[in-house]
Structure formats: C-alpha cells, structure tokens
Amino acid sequence: MRKSILEILDEIRPGVDWEAETAIIDDGLLDSFDIISLVGELEGEFGVKIGLEHLEPENFNSLDAIVSLLEKLGA
C-alpha cells in the first residue's frame, strides 16, 4: 500500500523524497488541486470513498496519516 501511495504522490509532485518527508500539507508541497488529485487517485487505486468528513489536514499531513486513513476506510 505504501508503495502505491508513494507512486501516486510522486506523479503529483515529482522530485520530492516522500519517504523522508514528514509533513505534506504543512510544508506546502501539495496545493488544493494536488489534494483533489490525490483523493481521486487514492479512491481509484484503493476503491474507497474519501468524503468531506475525511478531508481534515491531519489525514493528509504525512504518508503514515494517509495510510492510516485508507486502513480506516477499509482499503
């Protein structure tokens, strides 16, 4: 799962060392368009529905947070 998420993030923002990056949103690496793209890719890749109630910054501020959210959603 982490590998797929890393591949998606790398497509959205190439050149970022996502494994070493702890904060995604807080460091300004993803803008609103990127987050919308990321949610769409995650939904397609993992077959989950990420609703408005899940679009809290803490769900997207690190790779581990994204993995945790997907696990909660049953991915």
Distance bins in CASP14 RR format, pairs under 12 A and 6 or more apart:
PFRMAT RR
TARGET T0000
AUTHOR 0000-0000-0000
RMODE 2
METHOD distances of the structure
MODEL  1
1 7 0 0 0 0 0 1 0 0 0 0 0
1 8 0 0 0 0 0 1 0 0 0 0 0
1 42 0 0 0 0 0 1 0 0 0 0 0
1 45 0 0 0 0 1 0 0 0 0 0 0
1 46 1 0 0 1 0 0 0 0 0 0 0
1 47 0 0 0 0 0 1 0 0 0 0 0
1 48 0 0 0 0 0 1 0 0 0 0 0
1 63 0 0 0 0 0 1 0 0 0 0 0
1 64 0 0 0 0 0 1 0 0 0 0 0
1 66 0 0 0 0 1 0 0 0 0 0 0
1 67 1 0 0 1 0 0 0 0 0 0 0
1 68 0 0 0 0 0 1 0 0 0 0 0
1 69 0 0 0 0 0 1 0 0 0 0 0
1 70 1 0 0 1 0 0 0 0 0 0 0
1 71 0 0 0 0 1 0 0 0 0 0 0
1 73 0 0 0 0 0 1 0 0 0 0 0
1 74 0 0 0 0 0 1 0 0 0 0 0
1 75 1 0 0 1 0 0 0 0 0 0 0
2 8 0 0 0 0 0 1 0 0 0 0 0
2 9 0 0 0 0 0 1 0 0 0 0 0
2 18 0 0 0 0 1 0 0 0 0 0 0
2 19 0 0 0 0 1 0 0 0 0 0 0
2 46 0 0 0 0 0 1 0 0 0 0 0
2 62 0 0 0 0 0 1 0 0 0 0 0
2 63 1 0 0 1 0 0 0 0 0 0 0
2 64 0 0 0 0 1 0 0 0 0 0 0
2 66 0 0 0 0 1 0 0 0 0 0 0
2 67 1 0 0 1 0 0 0 0 0 0 0
2 68 0 0 0 0 0 1 0 0 0 0 0
2 70 0 0 0 0 0 1 0 0 0 0 0
2 71 0 0 0 0 0 1 0 0 0 0 0
2 75 0 0 0 0 0 1 0 0 0 0 0
3 9 0 0 0 0 0 1 0 0 0 0 0
3 10 0 0 0 0 0 1 0 0 0 0 0
3 18 0 0 0 0 0 1 0 0 0 0 0
3 19 0 0 0 0 0 1 0 0 0 0 0
3 45 0 0 0 0 0 1 0 0 0 0 0
3 63 0 0 0 0 0 1 0 0 0 0 0
3 67 0 0 0 0 0 1 0 0 0 0 0
4 10 0 0 0 0 0 1 0 0 0 0 0
4 11 0 0 0 0 0 1 0 0 0 0 0
4 18 0 0 0 0 0 1 0 0 0 0 0
4 41 0 0 0 0 1 0 0 0 0 0 0
4 42 0 0 0 0 1 0 0 0 0 0 0
4 44 0 0 0 0 0 1 0 0 0 0 0
4 45 1 0 1 0 0 0 0 0 0 0 0
4 46 1 0 0 1 0 0 0 0 0 0 0
4 47 0 0 0 0 0 1 0 0 0 0 0
4 63 0 0 0 0 0 1 0 0 0 0 0
4 66 0 0 0 0 0 1 0 0 0 0 0
4 67 0 0 0 0 0 1 0 0 0 0 0
4 70 0 0 0 0 1 0 0 0 0 0 0
4 75 0 0 0 0 1 0 0 0 0 0 0
5 11 0 0 0 0 0 1 0 0 0 0 0
5 12 0 0 0 0 0 1 0 0 0 0 0
5 18 0 0 0 0 1 0 0 0 0 0 0
5 19 0 0 0 0 0 1 0 0 0 0 0
5 24 0 0 0 0 0 1 0 0 0 0 0
5 38 0 0 0 0 1 0 0 0 0 0 0
5 39 0 0 0 0 0 1 0 0 0 0 0
5 41 0 0 0 0 1 0 0 0 0 0 0
5 42 1 0 0 1 0 0 0 0 0 0 0
5 45 0 0 0 0 1 0 0 0 0 0 0
5 46 0 0 0 0 1 0 0 0 0 0 0
5 60 0 0 0 0 0 1 0 0 0 0 0
5 62 0 0 0 0 0 1 0 0 0 0 0
5 63 1 0 0 1 0 0 0 0 0 0 0
5 64 0 0 0 0 0 1 0 0 0 0 0
5 65 0 0 0 0 0 1 0 0 0 0 0
5 66 1 0 1 0 0 0 0 0 0 0 0
5 67 1 0 0 1 0 0 0 0 0 0 0
5 68 0 0 0 0 0 1 0 0 0 0 0
5 69 0 0 0 0 0 1 0 0 0 0 0
5 70 1 0 0 1 0 0 0 0 0 0 0
5 71 0 0 0 0 0 1 0 0 0 0 0
5 75 0 0 0 0 1 0 0 0 0 0 0
6 12 0 0 0 0 0 1 0 0 0 0 0
6 13 0 0 0 0 0 1 0 0 0 0 0
6 14 0 0 0 0 0 1 0 0 0 0 0
6 15 0 0 0 0 0 1 0 0 0 0 0
6 16 0 0 0 0 1 0 0 0 0 0 0
6 17 0 0 0 0 1 0 0 0 0 0 0
6 18 1 0 1 0 0 0 0 0 0 0 0
6 19 1 0 0 1 0 0 0 0 0 0 0
6 20 0 0 0 0 0 1 0 0 0 0 0
6 21 0 0 0 0 0 1 0 0 0 0 0
6 24 0 0 0 0 0 1 0 0 0 0 0
6 38 0 0 0 0 0 1 0 0 0 0 0
6 41 0 0 0 0 0 1 0 0 0 0 0
6 45 0 0 0 0 0 1 0 0 0 0 0
6 63 1 0 0 1 0 0 0 0 0 0 0
6 64 0 0 0 0 0 1 0 0 0 0 0
6 66 0 0 0 0 1 0 0 0 0 0 0
6 67 0 0 0 0 0 1 0 0 0 0 0
7 13 0 0 0 0 0 1 0 0 0 0 0
7 14 0 0 0 0 0 1 0 0 0 0 0
7 18 0 0 0 0 1 0 0 0 0 0 0
7 38 0 0 0 0 0 1 0 0 0 0 0
7 41 0 0 0 0 1 0 0 0 0 0 0
7 42 0 0 0 0 0 1 0 0 0 0 0
7 45 0 0 0 0 1 0 0 0 0 0 0
7 63 0 0 0 0 0 1 0 0 0 0 0
8 14 0 0 0 0 0 1 0 0 0 0 0
8 18 0 0 0 0 1 0 0 0 0 0 0
8 24 0 0 0 0 0 1 0 0 0 0 0
8 30 0 0 0 0 0 1 0 0 0 0 0
8 34 0 0 0 0 0 1 0 0 0 0 0
8 35 0 0 0 0 0 1 0 0 0 0 0
8 37 0 0 0 0 1 0 0 0 0 0 0
8 38 1 0 0 1 0 0 0 0 0 0 0
8 39 0 0 0 0 0 1 0 0 0 0 0
8 40 0 0 0 0 1 0 0 0 0 0 0
8 41 1 0 1 0 0 0 0 0 0 0 0
8 42 1 0 0 1 0 0 0 0 0 0 0
8 43 0 0 0 0 0 1 0 0 0 0 0
8 44 0 0 0 0 1 0 0 0 0 0 0
8 45 1 0 0 1 0 0 0 0 0 0 0
8 46 0 0 0 0 1 0 0 0 0 0 0
8 63 0 0 0 0 0 1 0 0 0 0 0
8 66 0 0 0 0 1 0 0 0 0 0 0
8 67 0 0 0 0 0 1 0 0 0 0 0
8 70 0 0 0 0 0 1 0 0 0 0 0
9 15 0 0 0 0 1 0 0 0 0 0 0
9 16 1 0 0 1 0 0 0 0 0 0 0
9 17 0 0 0 0 0 1 0 0 0 0 0
9 18 1 0 1 0 0 0 0 0 0 0 0
9 19 0 0 0 0 0 1 0 0 0 0 0
9 21 0 0 0 0 1 0 0 0 0 0 0
9 24 1 0 0 1 0 0 0 0 0 0 0
9 29 0 0 0 0 1 0 0 0 0 0 0
9 30 0 0 0 0 1 0 0 0 0 0 0
9 34 0 0 0 0 1 0 0 0 0 0 0
9 35 0 0 0 0 0 1 0 0 0 0 0
9 37 0 0 0 0 0 1 0 0 0 0 0
9 38 1 0 0 1 0 0 0 0 0 0 0
9 41 0 0 0 0 1 0 0 0 0 0 0
9 42 0 0 0 0 1 0 0 0 0 0 0
9 45 0 0 0 0 0 1 0 0 0 0 0
9 60 0 0 0 0 0 1 0 0 0 0 0
9 62 0 0 0 0 0 1 0 0 0 0 0
9 63 1 0 0 1 0 0 0 0 0 0 0
9 66 0 0 0 0 1 0 0 0 0 0 0
9 67 0 0 0 0 0 1 0 0 0 0 0
10 16 1 0 0 1 0 0 0 0 0 0 0
10 17 0 0 0 0 1 0 0 0 0 0 0
10 18 1 0 0 1 0 0 0 0 0 0 0
10 19 0 0 0 0 0 1 0 0 0 0 0
10 21 0 0 0 0 0 1 0 0 0 0 0
10 29 0 0 0 0 0 1 0 0 0 0 0
10 38 0 0 0 0 0 1 0 0 0 0 0
10 41 0 0 0 0 0 1 0 0 0 0 0
10 63 0 0 0 0 0 1 0 0 0 0 0
11 18 0 0 0 0 0 1 0 0 0 0 0
11 34 0 0 0 0 0 1 0 0 0 0 0
11 37 0 0 0 0 1 0 0 0 0 0 0
11 38 0 0 0 0 1 0 0 0 0 0 0
11 40 0 0 0 0 0 1 0 0 0 0 0
11 41 1 0 0 1 0 0 0 0 0 0 0
11 42 0 0 0 0 0 1 0 0 0 0 0
11 45 0 0 0 0 0 1 0 0 0 0 0
12 18 0 0 0 0 1 0 0 0 0 0 0
12 24 0 0 0 0 0 1 0 0 0 0 0
12 29 0 0 0 0 1 0 0 0 0 0 0
12 30 1 0 0 1 0 0 0 0 0 0 0
12 31 0 0 0 0 1 0 0 0 0 0 0
12 33 0 0 0 0 1 0 0 0 0 0 0
12 34 1 0 1 0 0 0 0 0 0 0 0
12 35 0 0 0 0 1 0 0 0 0 0 0
12 36 0 0 0 0 0 1 0 0 0 0 0
12 37 1 0 1 0 0 0 0 0 0 0 0
12 38 1 0 1 0 0 0 0 0 0 0 0
12 39 0 0 0 0 0 1 0 0 0 0 0
12 40 0 0 0 0 0 1 0 0 0 0 0
12 41 1 0 0 1 0 0 0 0 0 0 0
12 42 0 0 0 0 0 1 0 0 0 0 0
12 60 0 0 0 0 0 1 0 0 0 0 0
13 21 0 0 0 0 1 0 0 0 0 0 0
13 24 0 0 0 0 1 0 0 0 0 0 0
13 25 0 0 0 0 0 1 0 0 0 0 0
13 27 0 0 0 0 0 1 0 0 0 0 0
13 28 0 0 0 0 1 0 0 0 0 0 0
13 29 1 0 1 0 0 0 0 0 0 0 0
13 30 1 0 0 1 0 0 0 0 0 0 0
13 31 0 0 0 0 1 0 0 0 0 0 0
13 33 0 0 0 0 0 1 0 0 0 0 0
13 34 1 0 0 1 0 0 0 0 0 0 0
13 35 0 0 0 0 0 1 0 0 0 0 0
13 37 0 0 0 0 1 0 0 0 0 0 0
13 38 0 0 0 0 1 0 0 0 0 0 0
14 29 0 0 0 0 0 1 0 0 0 0 0
14 34 0 0 0 0 0 1 0 0 0 0 0
15 21 0 0 0 0 0 1 0 0 0 0 0
15 29 0 0 0 0 0 1 0 0 0 0 0
16 22 0 0 0 0 0 1 0 0 0 0 0
16 23 0 0 0 0 0 1 0 0 0 0 0
16 24 0 0 0 0 1 0 0 0 0 0 0
16 27 0 0 0 0 1 0 0 0 0 0 0
16 28 0 0 0 0 0 1 0 0 0 0 0
16 29 1 0 1 0 0 0 0 0 0 0 0
16 30 0 0 0 0 1 0 0 0 0 0 0
16 34 0 0 0 0 0 1 0 0 0 0 0
16 63 0 0 0 0 0 1 0 0 0 0 0
17 24 0 0 0 0 0 1 0 0 0 0 0
17 27 0 0 0 0 0 1 0 0 0 0 0
17 29 0 0 0 0 0 1 0 0 0 0 0
17 63 0 0 0 0 0 1 0 0 0 0 0
18 24 1 0 0 1 0 0 0 0 0 0 0
18 27 0 0 0 0 0 1 0 0 0 0 0
18 29 0 0 0 0 1 0 0 0 0 0 0
18 30 0 0 0 0 0 1 0 0 0 0 0
18 38 0 0 0 0 0 1 0 0 0 0 0
18 62 0 0 0 0 1 0 0 0 0 0 0
18 63 1 0 1 0 0 0 0 0 0 0 0
18 64 0 0 0 0 0 1 0 0 0 0 0
18 66 0 0 0 0 1 0 0 0 0 0 0
18 67 0 0 0 0 0 1 0 0 0 0 0
19 62 0 0 0 0 0 1 0 0 0 0 0
19 63 1 0 0 1 0 0 0 0 0 0 0
19 64 0 0 0 0 0 1 0 0 0 0 0
20 27 0 0 0 0 0 1 0 0 0 0 0
20 29 0 0 0 0 0 1 0 0 0 0 0
20 62 0 0 0 0 0 1 0 0 0 0 0
20 63 0 0 0 0 1 0 0 0 0 0 0
21 27 1 0 0 1 0 0 0 0 0 0 0
21 28 0 0 0 0 0 1 0 0 0 0 0
21 29 1 0 0 1 0 0 0 0 0 0 0
21 30 0 0 0 0 0 1 0 0 0 0 0
21 61 0 0 0 0 0 1 0 0 0 0 0
21 62 1 0 0 1 0 0 0 0 0 0 0
21 63 1 0 0 1 0 0 0 0 0 0 0
21 64 0 0 0 0 0 1 0 0 0 0 0
21 65 0 0 0 0 0 1 0 0 0 0 0
21 66 0 0 0 0 0 1 0 0 0 0 0
22 29 0 0 0 0 0 1 0 0 0 0 0
22 61 0 0 0 0 1 0 0 0 0 0 0
22 62 1 0 1 0 0 0 0 0 0 0 0
22 63 0 0 0 0 1 0 0 0 0 0 0
22 64 0 0 0 0 1 0 0 0 0 0 0
22 65 0 0 0 0 1 0 0 0 0 0 0
23 29 0 0 0 0 1 0 0 0 0 0 0
23 30 0 0 0 0 0 1 0 0 0 0 0
23 57 0 0 0 0 1 0 0 0 0 0 0
23 58 0 0 0 0 0 1 0 0 0 0 0
23 60 0 0 0 0 1 0 0 0 0 0 0
23 61 1 0 1 0 0 0 0 0 0 0 0
23 62 1 0 0 1 0 0 0 0 0 0 0
23 63 0 0 0 0 0 1 0 0 0 0 0
23 64 0 0 0 0 0 1 0 0 0 0 0
23 65 0 0 0 0 1 0 0 0 0 0 0
24 30 1 0 1 0 0 0 0 0 0 0 0
24 31 0 0 0 0 0 1 0 0 0 0 0
24 34 0 0 0 0 1 0 0 0 0 0 0
24 35 0 0 0 0 1 0 0 0 0 0 0
24 38 0 0 0 0 1 0 0 0 0 0 0
24 57 0 0 0 0 1 0 0 0 0 0 0
24 58 0 0 0 0 0 1 0 0 0 0 0
24 59 0 0 0 0 0 1 0 0 0 0 0
24 60 1 0 0 1 0 0 0 0 0 0 0
24 61 1 0 1 0 0 0 0 0 0 0 0
24 62 1 0 0 1 0 0 0 0 0 0 0
24 63 1 0 0 1 0 0 0 0 0 0 0
24 64 0 0 0 0 0 1 0 0 0 0 0
24 65 0 0 0 0 1 0 0 0 0 0 0
24 66 0 0 0 0 1 0 0 0 0 0 0
25 31 0 0 0 0 1 0 0 0 0 0 0
25 32 0 0 0 0 1 0 0 0 0 0 0
25 34 0 0 0 0 1 0 0 0 0 0 0
25 35 1 0 0 1 0 0 0 0 0 0 0
25 38 0 0 0 0 0 1 0 0 0 0 0
25 55 0 0 0 0 0 1 0 0 0 0 0
25 56 0 0 0 0 0 1 0 0 0 0 0
25 57 1 0 1 0 0 0 0 0 0 0 0
25 58 0 0 0 0 1 0 0 0 0 0 0
25 59 0 0 0 0 1 0 0 0 0 0 0
25 60 1 0 1 0 0 0 0 0 0 0 0
25 61 1 0 1 0 0 0 0 0 0 0 0
25 62 0 0 0 0 1 0 0 0 0 0 0
25 65 0 0 0 0 1 0 0 0 0 0 0
25 66 0 0 0 0 0 1 0 0 0 0 0
26 57 1 0 0 1 0 0 0 0 0 0 0
26 58 0 0 0 0 0 1 0 0 0 0 0
26 60 0 0 0 0 1 0 0 0 0 0 0
26 61 1 0 1 0 0 0 0 0 0 0 0
26 62 0 0 0 0 1 0 0 0 0 0 0
26 65 0 0 0 0 0 1 0 0 0 0 0
27 57 0 0 0 0 0 1 0 0 0 0 0
27 60 0 0 0 0 0 1 0 0 0 0 0
27 61 0 0 0 0 1 0 0 0 0 0 0
27 62 0 0 0 0 0 1 0 0 0 0 0
28 34 0 0 0 0 1 0 0 0 0 0 0
28 35 0 0 0 0 0 1 0 0 0 0 0
28 57 0 0 0 0 0 1 0 0 0 0 0
28 60 0 0 0 0 0 1 0 0 0 0 0
28 61 0 0 0 0 0 1 0 0 0 0 0
29 35 0 0 0 0 0 1 0 0 0 0 0
29 38 0 0 0 0 0 1 0 0 0 0 0
29 60 0 0 0 0 0 1 0 0 0 0 0
29 61 0 0 0 0 0 1 0 0 0 0 0
29 62 0 0 0 0 0 1 0 0 0 0 0
29 63 0 0 0 0 0 1 0 0 0 0 0
30 36 0 0 0 0 1 0 0 0 0 0 0
30 37 0 0 0 0 1 0 0 0 0 0 0
30 38 1 0 0 1 0 0 0 0 0 0 0
30 39 0 0 0 0 0 1 0 0 0 0 0
30 57 0 0 0 0 0 1 0 0 0 0 0
30 60 1 0 0 1 0 0 0 0 0 0 0
30 61 0 0 0 0 1 0 0 0 0 0 0
30 62 0 0 0 0 0 1 0 0 0 0 0
30 63 0 0 0 0 0 1 0 0 0 0 0
30 66 0 0 0 0 0 1 0 0 0 0 0
31 37 0 0 0 0 1 0 0 0 0 0 0
31 38 0 0 0 0 0 1 0 0 0 0 0
31 60 0 0 0 0 0 1 0 0 0 0 0
32 38 0 0 0 0 0 1 0 0 0 0 0
32 39 0 0 0 0 0 1 0 0 0 0 0
32 55 0 0 0 0 0 1 0 0 0 0 0
32 57 0 0 0 0 0 1 0 0 0 0 0
32 60 0 0 0 0 0 1 0 0 0 0 0
33 39 0 0 0 0 0 1 0 0 0 0 0
33 40 0 0 0 0 0 1 0 0 0 0 0
34 40 0 0 0 0 0 1 0 0 0 0 0
34 41 0 0 0 0 0 1 0 0 0 0 0
34 60 0 0 0 0 1 0 0 0 0 0 0
35 41 0 0 0 0 0 1 0 0 0 0 0
35 42 0 0 0 0 0 1 0 0 0 0 0
35 50 0 0 0 0 0 1 0 0 0 0 0
35 54 0 0 0 0 0 1 0 0 0 0 0
35 55 1 0 0 1 0 0 0 0 0 0 0
35 56 0 0 0 0 0 1 0 0 0 0 0
35 57 0 0 0 0 1 0 0 0 0 0 0
35 59 0 0 0 0 0 1 0 0 0 0 0
35 60 1 0 0 1 0 0 0 0 0 0 0
35 61 0 0 0 0 0 1 0 0 0 0 0
35 66 0 0 0 0 0 1 0 0 0 0 0
36 42 0 0 0 0 0 1 0 0 0 0 0
36 43 0 0 0 0 0 1 0 0 0 0 0
36 50 0 0 0 0 0 1 0 0 0 0 0
36 51 0 0 0 0 0 1 0 0 0 0 0
36 52 0 0 0 0 0 1 0 0 0 0 0
36 55 0 0 0 0 1 0 0 0 0 0 0
36 60 0 0 0 0 0 1 0 0 0 0 0
37 43 0 0 0 0 0 1 0 0 0 0 0
37 44 0 0 0 0 0 1 0 0 0 0 0
37 60 0 0 0 0 0 1 0 0 0 0 0
38 44 0 0 0 0 0 1 0 0 0 0 0
38 45 0 0 0 0 0 1 0 0 0 0 0
38 46 0 0 0 0 0 1 0 0 0 0 0
38 50 0 0 0 0 1 0 0 0 0 0 0
38 54 0 0 0 0 0 1 0 0 0 0 0
38 55 0 0 0 0 0 1 0 0 0 0 0
38 59 0 0 0 0 0 1 0 0 0 0 0
38 60 1 0 0 1 0 0 0 0 0 0 0
38 63 0 0 0 0 0 1 0 0 0 0 0
38 66 0 0 0 0 1 0 0 0 0 0 0
38 69 0 0 0 0 0 1 0 0 0 0 0
38 70 0 0 0 0 0 1 0 0 0 0 0
39 45 0 0 0 0 0 1 0 0 0 0 0
39 46 0 0 0 0 0 1 0 0 0 0 0
39 47 0 0 0 0 0 1 0 0 0 0 0
39 48 0 0 0 0 1 0 0 0 0 0 0
39 49 0 0 0 0 1 0 0 0 0 0 0
39 50 1 0 1 0 0 0 0 0 0 0 0
39 51 0 0 0 0 1 0 0 0 0 0 0
39 52 0 0 0 0 0 1 0 0 0 0 0
39 54 0 0 0 0 1 0 0 0 0 0 0
39 55 1 0 0 1 0 0 0 0 0 0 0
39 59 0 0 0 0 1 0 0 0 0 0 0
39 60 0 0 0 0 1 0 0 0 0 0 0
39 66 0 0 0 0 1 0 0 0 0 0 0
39 69 0 0 0 0 0 1 0 0 0 0 0
39 70 0 0 0 0 0 1 0 0 0 0 0
39 73 0 0 0 0 0 1 0 0 0 0 0
40 46 0 0 0 0 0 1 0 0 0 0 0
40 47 0 0 0 0 0 1 0 0 0 0 0
40 48 0 0 0 0 0 1 0 0 0 0 0
40 49 0 0 0 0 0 1 0 0 0 0 0
40 50 1 0 0 1 0 0 0 0 0 0 0
40 51 0 0 0 0 0 1 0 0 0 0 0
40 55 0 0 0 0 0 1 0 0 0 0 0
41 47 0 0 0 0 0 1 0 0 0 0 0
41 48 0 0 0 0 0 1 0 0 0 0 0
41 50 0 0 0 0 0 1 0 0 0 0 0
41 66 0 0 0 0 0 1 0 0 0 0 0
41 70 0 0 0 0 0 1 0 0 0 0 0
42 48 1 0 0 1 0 0 0 0 0 0 0
42 49 0 0 0 0 0 1 0 0 0 0 0
42 50 1 0 0 1 0 0 0 0 0 0 0
42 51 0 0 0 0 0 1 0 0 0 0 0
42 54 0 0 0 0 0 1 0 0 0 0 0
42 55 0 0 0 0 0 1 0 0 0 0 0
42 59 0 0 0 0 0 1 0 0 0 0 0
42 60 0 0 0 0 1 0 0 0 0 0 0
42 66 1 0 0 1 0 0 0 0 0 0 0
42 67 0 0 0 0 0 1 0 0 0 0 0
42 69 0 0 0 0 1 0 0 0 0 0 0
42 70 1 0 0 1 0 0 0 0 0 0 0
42 73 0 0 0 0 1 0 0 0 0 0 0
42 74 0 0 0 0 0 1 0 0 0 0 0
42 75 0 0 0 0 1 0 0 0 0 0 0
43 49 1 0 0 1 0 0 0 0 0 0 0
43 50 1 0 1 0 0 0 0 0 0 0 0
43 51 0 0 0 0 1 0 0 0 0 0 0
43 54 0 0 0 0 0 1 0 0 0 0 0
43 69 0 0 0 0 0 1 0 0 0 0 0
43 70 0 0 0 0 1 0 0 0 0 0 0
43 73 0 0 0 0 1 0 0 0 0 0 0
43 75 0 0 0 0 1 0 0 0 0 0 0
44 50 0 0 0 0 0 1 0 0 0 0 0
44 70 0 0 0 0 0 1 0 0 0 0 0
44 75 0 0 0 0 0 1 0 0 0 0 0
45 66 0 0 0 0 0 1 0 0 0 0 0
45 70 0 0 0 0 1 0 0 0 0 0 0
45 75 0 0 0 0 1 0 0 0 0 0 0
46 66 0 0 0 0 0 1 0 0 0 0 0
46 67 0 0 0 0 0 1 0 0 0 0 0
46 69 0 0 0 0 0 1 0 0 0 0 0
46 70 1 0 1 0 0 0 0 0 0 0 0
46 71 0 0 0 0 1 0 0 0 0 0 0
46 72 0 0 0 0 0 1 0 0 0 0 0
46 73 1 0 0 1 0 0 0 0 0 0 0
46 74 0 0 0 0 1 0 0 0 0 0 0
46 75 1 1 0 0 0 0 0 0 0 0 0
47 70 0 0 0 0 1 0 0 0 0 0 0
47 73 0 0 0 0 1 0 0 0 0 0 0
47 74 0 0 0 0 1 0 0 0 0 0 0
47 75 1 0 0 1 0 0 0 0 0 0 0
48 54 0 0 0 0 1 0 0 0 0 0 0
48 66 0 0 0 0 0 1 0 0 0 0 0
48 69 0 0 0 0 1 0 0 0 0 0 0
48 70 1 0 0 1 0 0 0 0 0 0 0
48 71 0 0 0 0 1 0 0 0 0 0 0
48 72 0 0 0 0 1 0 0 0 0 0 0
48 73 1 0 1 0 0 0 0 0 0 0 0
48 74 1 0 0 1 0 0 0 0 0 0 0
48 75 1 0 1 0 0 0 0 0 0 0 0
49 55 0 0 0 0 0 1 0 0 0 0 0
49 69 0 0 0 0 0 1 0 0 0 0 0
49 70 0 0 0 0 0 1 0 0 0 0 0
49 73 1 0 0 1 0 0 0 0 0 0 0
49 74 0 0 0 0 0 1 0 0 0 0 0
49 75 0 0 0 0 0 1 0 0 0 0 0
50 56 0 0 0 0 0 1 0 0 0 0 0
50 59 0 0 0 0 1 0 0 0 0 0 0
50 60 0 0 0 0 1 0 0 0 0 0 0
50 66 0 0 0 0 1 0 0 0 0 0 0
50 69 1 0 0 1 0 0 0 0 0 0 0
50 70 0 0 0 0 1 0 0 0 0 0 0
50 72 0 0 0 0 0 1 0 0 0 0 0
50 73 1 0 0 1 0 0 0 0 0 0 0
50 74 0 0 0 0 0 1 0 0 0 0 0
50 75 0 0 0 0 1 0 0 0 0 0 0
51 59 0 0 0 0 0 1 0 0 0 0 0
51 69 0 0 0 0 0 1 0 0 0 0 0
51 73 0 0 0 0 1 0 0 0 0 0 0
52 59 0 0 0 0 0 1 0 0 0 0 0
53 59 0 0 0 0 1 0 0 0 0 0 0
53 69 0 0 0 0 0 1 0 0 0 0 0
53 72 0 0 0 0 0 1 0 0 0 0 0
53 73 0 0 0 0 0 1 0 0 0 0 0
54 60 0 0 0 0 1 0 0 0 0 0 0
54 65 0 0 0 0 0 1 0 0 0 0 0
54 66 0 0 0 0 0 1 0 0 0 0 0
54 68 0 0 0 0 0 1 0 0 0 0 0
54 69 1 0 0 1 0 0 0 0 0 0 0
54 70 0 0 0 0 1 0 0 0 0 0 0
54 72 0 0 0 0 1 0 0 0 0 0 0
54 73 1 0 0 1 0 0 0 0 0 0 0
55 61 0 0 0 0 0 1 0 0 0 0 0
55 69 0 0 0 0 0 1 0 0 0 0 0
56 65 0 0 0 0 1 0 0 0 0 0 0
56 66 0 0 0 0 0 1 0 0 0 0 0
56 69 0 0 0 0 1 0 0 0 0 0 0
57 65 0 0 0 0 1 0 0 0 0 0 0
57 66 0 0 0 0 0 1 0 0 0 0 0
57 69 0 0 0 0 0 1 0 0 0 0 0
58 64 0 0 0 0 0 1 0 0 0 0 0
58 65 1 0 0 1 0 0 0 0 0 0 0
58 66 0 0 0 0 0 1 0 0 0 0 0
58 68 0 0 0 0 1 0 0 0 0 0 0
58 69 0 0 0 0 1 0 0 0 0 0 0
59 65 1 0 1 0 0 0 0 0 0 0 0
59 66 1 0 0 1 0 0 0 0 0 0 0
59 67 0 0 0 0 0 1 0 0 0 0 0
59 68 1 0 0 1 0 0 0 0 0 0 0
59 69 1 0 1 0 0 0 0 0 0 0 0
59 70 0 0 0 0 1 0 0 0 0 0 0
59 71 0 0 0 0 0 1 0 0 0 0 0
59 72 0 0 0 0 1 0 0 0 0 0 0
59 73 0 0 0 0 0 1 0 0 0 0 0
60 66 1 0 0 1 0 0 0 0 0 0 0
60 67 0 0 0 0 0 1 0 0 0 0 0
60 68 0 0 0 0 0 1 0 0 0 0 0
60 69 1 0 0 1 0 0 0 0 0 0 0
60 70 0 0 0 0 0 1 0 0 0 0 0
61 68 0 0 0 0 0 1 0 0 0 0 0
61 69 0 0 0 0 0 1 0 0 0 0 0
62 68 0 0 0 0 1 0 0 0 0 0 0
62 69 0 0 0 0 0 1 0 0 0 0 0
63 69 0 0 0 0 0 1 0 0 0 0 0
63 70 0 0 0 0 0 1 0 0 0 0 0
64 70 0 0 0 0 0 1 0 0 0 0 0
64 71 0 0 0 0 0 1 0 0 0 0 0
65 71 0 0 0 0 0 1 0 0 0 0 0
65 72 0 0 0 0 0 1 0 0 0 0 0
66 72 0 0 0 0 0 1 0 0 0 0 0
66 73 0 0 0 0 0 1 0 0 0 0 0
66 75 0 0 0 0 0 1 0 0 0 0 0
67 73 0 0 0 0 0 1 0 0 0 0 0
67 74 0 0 0 0 0 1 0 0 0 0 0
67 75 0 0 0 0 1 0 0 0 0 0 0
68 74 0 0 0 0 0 1 0 0 0 0 0
68 75 0 0 0 0 0 1 0 0 0 0 0
69 75 0 0 0 0 1 0 0 0 0 0 0
END
